[in-house]
């Protein structure tokens, strides 16, 4: 008997333990409520279809319904695929006391039928009172074997707020023709204590919401070739730090930036409510209309609760700068080697990009023979640049005027009193602008107006009879007659016979001297001398005498001198005859009074 008691006792103990465990499990089951844990996730599209990736997990998989649920920190999303036996489905929420057995204002009910009608109720004792559904969005799509309902419920309507631990009572009750389904299985429409619960593992918080808060351009219109500054302002609208983020920038179809904040040395992590500013310079912008598109993406986070605010764009226009040039028609102008000719008073226009440019005007333009235009300066906003080549810093539109001076060609010729040309040493003239020219040029370009010739120098003397004034308003030929003469001096004896070999020393009006010797004709030629008084010294047979000669009005001068070999012989012969006669008469007329004597000089000695 004792052998039997011990095994029996052991069996009883084991049985008791099993019964206690079973009772504990039943008690645990009785005290625990069915629960759905709704995760934070990106916002699904409420279109009545459960697309791939819209919901991370399937919350319920029952024969009559498949249920999906997520939240984004502001809305609760439900998607349910029900079989055709279900004609109506009720979503029950309890925001009050979970074990309450009666309906209160904290209990709400959404009733949706397959026809697409949504009704909203709140509890009152043992009945439901209907009111407006308000901000609840839903969509129903009917299929052949099932129908789908998708809803978006604002969390505030369920008295749920982010970052607050909150568990809600929840139940699903579906009905059809002769059928009723529920979750939990024993859930009753009017007894909240029979419902399950829903909660959020992240306390209904928005883990991440990176926002492109602003896209700014330093200018909306610019000159092609210049730079543009793009400024982005990023903001963390979520309730948790963002470890890193990706910035993607496209200019039209070209990728400019696809870089993380940490690589750009921006602030990371980006804390709650923090803003980050990023500047990007777009260089050498081409002409045209451009669109900048920007995307930001949070990295190393569960998800972004609102991806609609992750994108931004801005547009701007880049145009060529307009360089307007005005001048006289016919003048050619070049901008960086591109040449245009001005046709009329409207000028010409160059279109160019931003930066340093070289503008060059034609220095001299001659539309007809004897007329020309000479560049005098660039005028721009009251400033004048004298060089025909000017360097422009093009940052916008510019207007310039190339100024020119009109000149006429005046040809001067100088002739002597015999109308024979000669070359003066130099001449002096004064133009209408009171500038003075001193030189030998025969062709002079001058502006219209008076032209005053004041001096013509030749052999050290001014041979211009008097100042001469000419008016110039067209090309001209001016002939200037000067006091330059040609002539000869002839040396003869008292019998007008030429004296060969006489030496002449002449001092001219300019105090220069020259020596001449007479030839067989007794003549020396004097050519191209300034008209005026000459001092002539004649030396012959040891005899020297000086006379002054006006060599302007008288250019054929004959000088008689008293001594020559012919005169000596004649004098000797005559003297002999006279002496003989005198002796004869003295002898004959001795005692008579002597006659009076007179002398004449052909030669006036100085």
ChimeraX attribute file (.defattr): number of C-alpha atoms within 10 A of each C-alpha:
attribute: neighborCount
match mode: 1-to-1
recipient: residues
	/A:1	5
	/A:2	6
	/A:3	7
	/A:4	8
	/A:5	10
	/A:6	11
	/A:7	11
	/A:8	11
	/A:9	11
	/A:10	11
	/A:11	12
	/A:12	12
	/A:13	12
	/A:14	12
	/A:15	12
	/A:16	12
	/A:17	12
	/A:18	12
	/A:19	12
	/A:20	12
	/A:21	12
	/A:22	12
	/A:23	12
	/A:24	12
	/A:25	12
	/A:26	12
	/A:27	11
	/A:28	11
	/A:29	11
	/A:30	9
	/A:31	8
	/A:32	10
	/A:33	16
	/A:34	16
	/A:35	18
	/A:36	18
	/A:37	15
	/A:38	22
	/A:39	22
	/A:40	28
	/A:41	23
	/A:42	20
	/A:43	22
	/A:44	22
	/A:45	14
	/A:46	19
	/A:47	17
	/A:48	19
	/A:49	19
	/A:50	18
	/A:51	10
	/A:52	7
	/A:53	9
	/A:54	17
	/A:55	22
	/A:56	14
	/A:57	13
	/A:58	13
	/A:59	19
	/A:60	14
	/A:61	12
	/A:62	12
	/A:63	9
	/A:64	17
	/A:65	21
	/A:66	16
	/A:67	19
	/A:68	22
	/A:69	25
	/A:70	26
	/A:71	26
	/A:72	25
	/A:73	30
	/A:74	19
	/A:75	21
	/A:76	23
	/A:77	25
	/A:78	22
	/A:79	27
	/A:80	25
	/A:81	23
	/A:82	25
	/A:83	17
	/A:84	15
	/A:85	18
	/A:86	22
	/A:87	18
	/A:88	19
	/A:89	23
	/A:90	20
	/A:91	18
	/A:92	25
	/A:93	24
	/A:94	30
	/A:95	19
	/A:96	17
	/A:97	15
	/A:98	21
	/A:99	13
	/A:100	13
	/A:101	15
	/A:102	16
	/A:103	22
	/A:104	21
	/A:105	15
	/A:106	18
	/A:107	25
	/A:108	24
	/A:109	22
	/A:110	18
	/A:111	17
	/A:112	20
	/A:113	18
	/A:114	18
	/A:115	11
	/A:116	13
	/A:117	12
	/A:118	19
	/A:119	14
	/A:120	19
	/A:121	19
	/A:122	20
	/A:123	19
	/A:124	16
	/A:125	12
	/A:126	12
	/A:127	14
	/A:128	19
	/A:129	13
	/A:130	14
	/A:131	10
	/A:132	10
	/A:133	14
	/A:134	10
	/A:135	10
	/A:136	16
	/A:137	15
	/A:138	20
	/A:139	17
	/A:140	23
	/A:141	16
	/A:142	16
	/A:143	12
	/A:144	7
	/A:145	9
	/A:146	15
	/A:147	21
	/A:148	22
	/A:149	25
	/A:150	24
	/A:151	22
	/A:152	22
	/A:153	19
	/A:154	19
	/A:155	18
	/A:156	12
	/A:157	15
	/A:158	17
	/A:159	13
	/A:160	21
	/A:161	16
	/A:162	18
	/A:163	14
	/A:164	12
	/A:165	14
	/A:166	16
	/A:167	19
	/A:168	25
	/A:169	25
	/A:170	28
	/A:171	27
	/A:172	23
	/A:173	21
	/A:174	22
	/A:175	16
	/A:176	14
	/A:177	8
	/A:178	7
	/A:179	10
	/A:180	15
	/A:181	20
	/A:182	20
	/A:183	20
	/A:184	18
	/A:185	14
	/A:186	13
	/A:187	20
	/A:188	18
	/A:189	20
	/A:190	20
	/A:191	15
	/A:192	25
	/A:193	19
	/A:194	23
	/A:195	28
	/A:196	25
	/A:197	19
	/A:198	18
	/A:199	18
	/A:200	20
	/A:201	12
	/A:202	17
	/A:203	19
	/A:204	25
	/A:205	23
	/A:206	23
	/A:207	24
	/A:208	26
	/A:209	29
	/A:210	27
	/A:211	25
	/A:212	26
	/A:213	18
	/A:214	15
	/A:215	18
	/A:216	16
	/A:217	18
	/A:218	11
	/A:219	13
	/A:220	13
	/A:221	14
	/A:222	22
	/A:223	26
	/A:224	23
	/A:225	20
	/A:226	18
	/A:227	17
	/A:228	21
	/A:229	13
	/A:230	17
	/A:231	16
	/A:232	19
	/A:233	15
	/A:234	22
	/A:235	21
	/A:236	22
	/A:237	22
	/A:238	22
	/A:239	17
	/A:240	18
	/A:241	20
	/A:242	22
	/A:243	16
	/A:244	19
	/A:245	24
	/A:246	17
	/A:247	20
	/A:248	17
	/A:249	19
	/A:250	16
	/A:251	17
	/A:252	13
	/A:253	10
	/A:254	9
	/A:255	12
	/A:256	16
	/A:257	14
	/A:258	14
	/A:259	14
	/A:260	19
	/A:261	22
	/A:262	14
	/A:263	11
	/A:264	11
	/A:265	9
	/A:266	15
	/A:267	17
	/A:268	16
	/A:269	15
	/A:270	22
	/A:271	18
	/A:272	18
	/A:273	14
	/A:274	15
	/A:275	17
	/A:276	17
	/A:277	13
	/A:278	16
	/A:279	12
	/A:280	14
	/A:281	12
	/A:282	13
	/A:283	12
	/A:284	15
	/A:285	19
	/A:286	18
	/A:287	16
	/A:288	12
	/A:289	12
	/A:290	17
	/A:291	14
	/A:292	20
	/A:293	18
	/A:294	21
	/A:295	18
	/A:296	23
	/A:297	21
	/A:298	24
	/A:299	17
	/A:300	10
	/A:301	16
	/A:302	12
	/A:303	19
	/A:304	24
	/A:305	23
	/A:306	19
	/A:307	18
	/A:308	11
	/A:309	15
	/A:310	20
	/A:311	17
	/A:312	19
	/A:313	16
	/A:314	16
	/A:315	15
	/A:316	15
	/A:317	17
	/A:318	21
	/A:319	20
	/A:320	20
	/A:321	21
	/A:322	17
	/A:323	19
	/A:324	16
	/A:325	22
	/A:326	22
	/A:327	23
	/A:328	19
	/A:329	15
	/A:330	15
	/A:331	23
	/A:332	19
	/A:333	25
	/A:334	16
	/A:335	20
	/A:336	13
	/A:337	10
	/A:338	10
	/A:339	13
	/A:340	16
	/A:341	16
	/A:342	18
	/A:343	15
	/A:344	12
	/A:345	11
	/A:346	13
	/A:347	18
	/A:348	17
	/A:349	16
	/A:350	18
	/A:351	12
	/A:352	20
	/A:353	22
	/A:354	21
	/A:355	15
	/A:356	12
	/A:357	15
	/A:358	14
	/A:359	20
	/A:360	21
	/A:361	24
	/A:362	18
	/A:363	18
	/A:364	16
	/A:365	19
	/A:366	14
	/A:367	12
	/A:368	7
	/A:369	9
	/A:370	15
	/A:371	18
	/A:372	20
	/A:373	20
	/A:374	16
	/A:375	20
	/A:376	17
	/A:377	21
	/A:378	25
	/A:379	16
	/A:380	14
	/A:381	9
	/A:382	7
	/A:383	9
	/A:384	15
	/A:385	13
	/A:386	13
	/A:387	13
	/A:388	17
	/A:389	18
	/A:390	16
	/A:391	12
	/A:392	14
	/A:393	12
	/A:394	19
	/A:395	17
	/A:396	17
	/A:397	15
	/A:398	17
	/A:399	13
	/A:400	18
	/A:401	18
	/A:402	24
	/A:403	19
	/A:404	20
	/A:405	14
	/A:406	16
	/A:407	21
	/A:408	20
	/A:409	20
	/A:410	21
	/A:411	16
	/A:412	15
	/A:413	17
	/A:414	19
	/A:415	18
	/A:416	21
	/A:417	15
	/A:418	12
	/A:419	14
	/A:420	12
	/A:421	15
	/A:422	15
	/A:423	14
	/A:424	21
	/A:425	14
	/A:426	17
	/A:427	20
	/A:428	15
	/A:429	19
	/A:430	16
	/A:431	19
	/A:432	15
	/A:433	12
	/A:434	11
	/A:435	8
	/A:436	14
	/A:437	15
	/A:438	12
	/A:439	13
	/A:440	16
	/A:441	12
	/A:442	13
	/A:443	13
	/A:444	14
	/A:445	16
	/A:446	23
	/A:447	22
	/A:448	18
	/A:449	14
	/A:450	17
	/A:451	20
	/A:452	18
	/A:453	20
	/A:454	17
	/A:455	19
	/A:456	28
	/A:457	18
	/A:458	22
	/A:459	18
	/A:460	15
	/A:461	18
	/A:462	20
	/A:463	22
	/A:464	21
	/A:465	13
	/A:466	12
	/A:467	11
	/A:468	13
	/A:469	14
	/A:470	13
	/A:471	12
	/A:472	19
	/A:473	14
	/A:474	16
	/A:475	16
	/A:476	16
	/A:477	12
	/A:478	12
	/A:479	13
	/A:480	17
	/A:481	20
	/A:482	25
	/A:483	21
	/A:484	26
	/A:485	23
	/A:486	18
	/A:487	16
	/A:488	15
	/A:489	20
	/A:490	21
	/A:491	26
	/A:492	22
	/A:493	20
	/A:494	18
	/A:495	11
	/A:496	13
	/A:497	15
	/A:498	22
	/A:499	24
	/A:500	18
	/A:501	18
	/A:502	23
	/A:503	20
	/A:504	23
	/A:505	16
	/A:506	22
	/A:507	17
	/A:508	20
	/A:509	19
	/A:510	17
	/A:511	12
	/A:512	10
	/A:513	13
	/A:514	10
	/A:515	12
	/A:516	16
	/A:517	16
	/A:518	19
	/A:519	16
	/A:520	10
	/A:521	14
	/A:522	20
	/A:523	22
	/A:524	19
	/A:525	12
	/A:526	16
	/A:527	11
	/A:528	16
	/A:529	21
	/A:530	26
	/A:531	24
	/A:532	18
	/A:533	16
	/A:534	20
	/A:535	18
	/A:536	21
	/A:537	18
	/A:538	20
	/A:539	18
	/A:540	18
	/A:541	11
	/A:542	6
	/A:543	12
	/A:544	14
	/A:545	16
	/A:546	17
	/A:547	15
	/A:548	15
	/A:549	20
	/A:550	14
	/A:551	25
	/A:552	19
	/A:553	11
	/A:554	13
	/A:555	16
	/A:556	14
	/A:557	15
	/A:558	16
	/A:559	20
	/A:560	21
	/A:561	25
	/A:562	16
	/A:563	18
	/A:564	20
	/A:565	12
	/A:566	14
	/A:567	15
	/A:568	12
	/A:569	11
	/A:570	12
	/A:571	13
	/A:572	12
	/A:573	12
	/A:574	12
	/A:575	13
	/A:576	12
	/A:577	12
	/A:578	13
	/A:579	12
	/A:580	12
	/A:581	12
	/A:582	14
	/A:583	12
	/A:584	12
	/A:585	11
	/A:586	13
	/A:587	10
	/A:588	10
	/A:589	12
	/A:590	10
	/A:591	8
	/A:592	8
	/A:593	7
	/A:594	9
	/A:595	5
	/A:596	5
	/A:597	5
	/A:598	4
	/A:599	4
	/A:600	5
	/A:601	10
	/A:602	11
	/A:603	15
	/A:604	12
	/A:605	12
	/A:606	8
